[in-house]
Amino acid sequence: MEKAIQLSPRDPTIAENYSTLGACYLLLGDADRTIDLFRKARAANSRLFYVHLWLAGALGLRGDVTEAKSAVEAAIKIRPEVNSLARWREYSPWITNPQHWMLREKTLNAGLRLAGFPDE
């Protein structure tokens, strides 16, 4: 992903590259690097609801709860039906790998809960 971003910095899908890389860093526990990448993803395409949610999770983990709540609100404004962790999982049926979900629980989901994103 880093190489793809370097080779094509004006790629119309650069937001997805930033968000994929950011997700990897968050699942590894690096909230600071994640925040930078998701801010870049949001700047490249602010219409992707999941970018706001991943950013909120990282901000929540870092303790920036006010900004995290704003990011959650932005995500829900874009995709109102994804308004809880249960609804997000329902909306994304490919999230079935138990190891992946355990990593999300320790990082993304924990940060989202701190930002006020409910379980149900």
SULQUI-V156210 format. One record per pair of residues at least 6 apart in sequence whose C-alpha atoms are under 8 Angstrom apart, sorted by the first residue. I is the first residue (numbers start at 1). J is the second residue. If there is no record, write none. Layout:
BEGIN
{{I,J} {I,J}}
END
This chain:
BEGIN
{{1,17} {1,18} {1,20} {1,21} {2,21} {4,17} {5,14} {5,17} {5,18} {8,14} {14,41} {14,44} {15,40} {15,41} {15,42} {15,43} {15,44} {15,45} {16,41} {17,41} {18,37} {18,38} {18,40} {18,41} {19,37} {19,38} {19,41} {19,51} {21,34} {21,37} {22,33} {22,34} {22,35} {22,37} {22,38} {23,34} {23,54} {25,31} {25,33} {25,34} {26,33} {26,34} {26,58} {26,107} {26,108} {27,103} {27,104} {27,107} {27,108} {29,107} {31,58} {31,59} {31,61} {31,62} {32,58} {32,62} {34,55} {34,58} {35,55} {35,58} {35,59} {38,51} {38,52} {38,54} {38,55} {39,55} {41,51} {42,48} {42,51} {42,52} {46,52} {47,78} {48,75} {48,78} {49,74} {49,75} {49,76} {49,78} {49,79} {50,75} {51,75} {52,71} {52,72} {52,74} {52,75} {53,71} {53,72} {53,75} {53,112} {54,108} {55,68} {55,71} {56,67} {56,68} {56,69} {56,70} {56,71} {56,72} {56,111} {56,112} {56,115} {57,68} {57,107} {57,108} {57,109} {57,110} {57,111} {57,112} {57,113} {57,115} {58,68} {58,107} {58,108} {58,111} {58,112} {59,65} {59,67} {59,68} {59,111} {60,68} {60,110} {60,111} {60,112} {60,113} {60,114} {60,115} {61,107} {61,108} {61,110} {61,111} {61,112} {61,114} {62,111} {65,114} {65,115} {66,115} {68,112} {68,115} {69,115} {69,116} {72,112} {72,115} {72,117} {76,82} {76,83} {81,87} {82,88} {82,91} {83,117} {83,118} {84,117} {84,118} {84,119} {84,120} {85,109} {85,117} {85,118} {85,119} {85,120} {86,119} {86,120} {87,120} {89,95} {95,101} {104,110} {112,118} {113,119}}
END
